[in-house]
Amino acid sequence: MSENVNLPAKPFSFQCDKRTTALVVIDMQNDFCSPGGFGELLGNDISQTRAIIPKLQQVLAACRQHGVLVVHTREGHQPDLSDCPPTKLRRSQLQGAGIGDTGPMGRILVRGERGHEIVSELAPAEGELVIDKSGKGAFYRTELDALLQARGIASLVLTGVTTHVCVHTTLREANDRGYECLVLEDGTAAFDPADQEAAIRMVHQQGGIFGWVGWADDWIVALESK
């Protein structure tokens, strides 16, 4: 039976081999998706990031059922903040939620704290890759590229938050490394719908300058047709 997946997308249909494809769930953490987290403390409306959780549950279930590699990422810093650039730390402090400060879920954006954990609805299954990153991109100072290459991965399905920041940075890093990328529009979110709209358009404009944009249900249907 063919392992090729084909689904409608923008700017044209997306094709991949599910055996060489990975689902990447970016930063669906309490700090960005739960009350009292970093995102909300900065004054953002987290209803946008929480709204995609049910759809991501469906995407995760389908990928697990059909043997698609699943990768989760988490943004956060060492407890001593040695991996946090002073510029990033200063900007967070100016916005009123300093990285490393104590918040409702422990120290903000620090590894090992409750805020750093992935939301319970999307908790990684045993054996799934979890990439801890200090930057916005999942390839920056991480082992992600080596892990994907070792598994023969050629295509990525990108989901998570926020679309214009960590998703887009990872997308651009992946694009430069030669991965074919599909961004699921209803599997990604930004705090501001205007940022979401702009970020999604940037992916597929100019004939797919960074990749493709599709919808979760189409991805699931394509997987289940195999």
C-alpha positions in Angstrom: 0.0 0.0 0.0 1.2 3.5 -0.9 2.6 5.6 2.0 2.2 8.8 0.0 -0.1 11.5 1.5 -1.7 14.1 -0.8 -4.0 16.9 0.4 -5.3 20.2 -0.8 -3.2 23.2 0.4 -2.1 26.7 -0.6 -0.6 27.5 -3.0 -1.1 24.0 -4.4 -1.5 20.4 -3.1 1.0 19.1 -0.6 2.5 15.7 -1.0 4.7 13.7 1.4 5.6 10.2 2.4 4.2 9.6 5.9 7.3 7.4 6.7 9.6 10.4 6.2 7.3 13.1 7.7 7.2 14.5 11.3 4.5 16.4 13.1 6.0 19.2 15.1 3.9 20.6 17.9 5.5 23.9 18.9 5.4 25.3 22.4 1.9 24.3 23.5 3.0 25.1 27.0 1.2 26.4 30.1 3.3 29.6 29.8 1.6 30.4 26.4 -1.7 28.6 26.7 -2.9 28.6 30.3 -4.1 31.3 32.7 -1.3 32.8 34.7 1.3 31.9 32.2 3.9 34.1 30.5 1.7 35.0 27.6 -1.2 36.1 29.7 1.0 38.0 32.1 2.2 40.0 29.1 -1.4 41.1 28.6 -2.3 38.7 25.7 -5.6 37.0 25.1 -4.8 33.3 25.5 -8.2 32.3 24.2 -6.7 32.2 20.8 -3.9 29.8 21.7 -6.2 27.6 23.8 -8.8 27.4 21.0 -6.5 25.1 18.8 -6.1 22.5 21.6 -9.1 20.3 20.5 -8.0 20.3 16.9 -4.4 19.4 17.9 -5.7 16.5 19.9 -7.3 15.1 16.7 -4.1 15.7 14.7 -2.0 14.0 17.3 -4.3 11.0 17.5 -4.2 10.5 13.7 -0.5 10.9 13.5 0.0 8.4 16.4 -2.4 5.9 14.8 -0.6 6.1 11.4 2.9 6.0 12.6 3.9 9.6 11.9 6.9 10.8 14.0 5.7 13.3 16.6 8.0 16.0 18.0 7.1 18.5 20.7 9.0 21.6 21.5 9.2 23.8 24.7 10.7 27.2 25.0 12.4 27.9 28.3 15.7 28.6 30.0 18.0 27.1 32.5 17.3 28.0 36.1 20.4 30.3 36.2 19.3 32.0 32.9 22.7 31.4 31.5 21.1 30.6 28.1 18.9 33.6 28.1 20.3 36.6 26.1 20.4 39.8 28.2 18.4 41.5 25.5 15.6 39.0 25.7 15.6 39.1 29.5 15.5 42.9 29.5 12.6 43.1 27.0 10.6 40.7 29.2 11.2 42.8 32.2 10.2 46.0 30.5 6.9 44.3 29.5 6.2 43.4 33.1 6.8 39.7 33.2 10.5 39.1 33.6 11.8 35.7 32.5 12.9 33.9 35.7 10.5 36.0 37.9 8.1 34.1 40.1 4.6 33.8 38.6 1.4 31.7 39.4 3.0 28.6 37.9 6.5 29.0 39.2 9.4 30.9 37.6 8.4 32.3 34.3 9.8 30.5 31.2 12.2 28.4 33.3 12.7 24.7 32.6 11.2 22.4 35.3 8.5 24.8 36.3 4.8 24.1 35.7 4.6 26.9 33.3 7.2 25.3 31.1 5.2 22.0 30.9 3.1 21.2 27.8 -0.6 21.5 28.5 -2.0 18.3 29.8 -4.4 17.8 26.9 -1.5 17.5 24.5 1.0 15.7 26.8 3.7 13.8 24.9 3.2 10.1 24.6 6.0 7.7 25.7 8.8 7.7 23.2 7.9 11.0 21.4 10.6 13.5 21.0 10.6 16.6 23.2 13.0 19.4 22.2 13.8 22.0 24.8 14.9 25.2 23.2 16.2 28.5 24.5 15.4 30.4 21.3 12.3 31.0 19.2 13.4 28.5 16.5 13.4 24.8 17.2 16.7 24.2 15.4 18.7 26.9 17.3 21.2 25.2 19.6 19.2 22.0 19.7 19.7 18.4 18.4 16.5 18.6 16.4 18.1 18.5 12.9 20.4 15.6 13.8 17.4 13.6 15.3 15.3 14.2 12.1 18.2 13.4 9.8 18.9 10.2 11.7 15.2 9.1 11.1 15.2 10.1 7.4 12.7 12.9 7.8 12.2 15.0 4.8 8.8 16.8 5.5 7.4 18.6 8.5 3.9 19.4 9.5 4.1 22.4 11.7 1.6 23.3 14.4 1.5 25.2 17.7 2.1 28.7 18.9 2.7 31.4 18.2 2.4 31.4 14.5 4.3 34.6 13.8 7.1 34.0 16.3 8.2 30.4 17.2 6.3 28.6 14.4 7.5 31.0 11.7 11.1 31.0 13.0 11.1 27.2 13.0 9.6 27.2 9.5 12.3 29.4 8.2 15.0 27.4 9.8 13.6 24.2 8.4 13.2 25.8 4.9 16.9 26.7 4.9 17.7 23.2 5.8 15.8 21.7 2.9 12.7 20.3 4.7 9.3 20.5 2.9 6.9 22.2 5.3 3.2 22.2 5.7 1.7 24.7 8.3 -1.8 23.8 9.5 -3.7 27.0 9.6 -6.3 25.8 12.2 -3.5 24.0 14.2 -1.6 27.2 14.8 -2.5 30.4 16.6 -1.3 33.9 17.6 -2.6 36.0 20.4 -3.7 38.6 17.9 -5.7 37.4 14.9 -4.1 40.0 12.7 -0.7 38.4 13.4 -2.1 35.0 12.6 -3.5 36.2 9.3 -0.3 37.9 8.2 1.9 35.0 9.3 -0.2 32.4 7.4 -0.1 34.5 4.2 3.7 34.8 4.4 4.1 31.0 4.3 2.4 30.4 0.9 2.8 33.6 -1.0 5.1 33.8 -4.0 4.3 30.2 -5.0 5.1 28.8 -1.5 8.2 30.7 -0.6 8.4 28.9 2.8 6.0 26.0 2.1 2.4 25.1 2.2 -0.7 26.0 4.3 -3.4 23.4 4.9 -6.1 22.4 7.3 -6.1 19.8 10.0 -9.1 17.9 8.8 -7.6 17.5 5.3 -4.4 16.2 6.8 -6.3 13.7 8.9 -8.4 12.6 6.0 -5.3 12.1 3.8 -3.6 10.0 6.5 -6.7 7.9 7.0 -7.0 7.2 3.3 -3.7 5.3 3.4 
